[in-house]
Amino acid sequence: MFLLYKLPAAYFTGVRTTHLDDTSCHVSVKHRWINQNPFNSMFWAVQGMAAELTTGALVMKKIKESGKNISMLVANNNASFTKKATGRITFTCIEGHKIDDTIKKAIETGEGQTVWLNANGVNSEGVEVSSFNFEWTLKVKS
C-alpha cells in the first residue's frame, strides 16, 4: 500500500519490495508492456525507481530505528547498463552498515552527512543488467 499511495508510478509499473532487513533490501520488477522502452526491454527510469527504492527503503528503515527526526534526499546518482533488461529484474542493496555509520555521524555532529549506496539489477539468470549509485544526504532536523 505504501507504493500505491507514496510512489504510484512505481506501483503501476510493477516495482515490488521482496525483502528488507537491517543490511539488505531486494526489489523486483518484471518487464511488461507498461514499463518497456521502444527497444523491447525495460525502460531505464523503471529500473531507476526499483534501484532507488532498494537504497531508500534501507535509509527509511534505519532512520525510523534511530528514533530521530532525520531528513533524507538524493543529491546525486549515476548508472550503467550492461544488458537488455527483460524478464524479471531484481535489484539488491547490501549496504545497510554504511547507513548506520552515516546516521550516527549526523546525530553526533548535528551536520548533514552523505552516503553513496549501490543497487545492482540482475535478471533471472543471475546476469547483471544495470548498476545504480545514489548519494543520499541525511540531516537531523531541529
Secondary structure, 3 states (H helix, E strand, C coil): CHHHHHCHHHHHCCCEEEEECCCCEEEEEECCHHHECCCCCECHHHHHHHHHHHHHHHHHHHHHHHCCCEEEEEEEEEEEECCCCCCEEEEEECCHHHHHHHHHHHHHHCCCEEEEEEEEEECCCCCEEEEEEEEEEEEECC
